[in-house]
Amino acid sequence: MAVRLLKVSSLATTVFAASGFYLFDNYVDLNDISIVRFGRAAITTAVISYDYLTSLKTVPYGTEDYWAVKSKVRKT
């Protein structure tokens, strides 16, 4: 078990180091990497969803207050 863990961790370290050297050598902009863009989009979506959930939690659906709060959340 320990030998397998050592092999896997050595391989992962090698791949990680090679990726770092490649990115450094080719001056790759991190904004061009898809996982970075996906992560930013996921975080933004989570923040917006949290804002809606916390703002509309105490207001009953379909009331005038609900629509007013929802409109206010959209503007911010």
Secondary structure, 3 states (H helix, E strand, C coil): CHHHHHHHHHHHHHHHHHHHHHHHHCCCCHHHCHHHHHHHHHHHHHHHHHHHHHHHCCCCCCCHHHHHHHHHHHHC
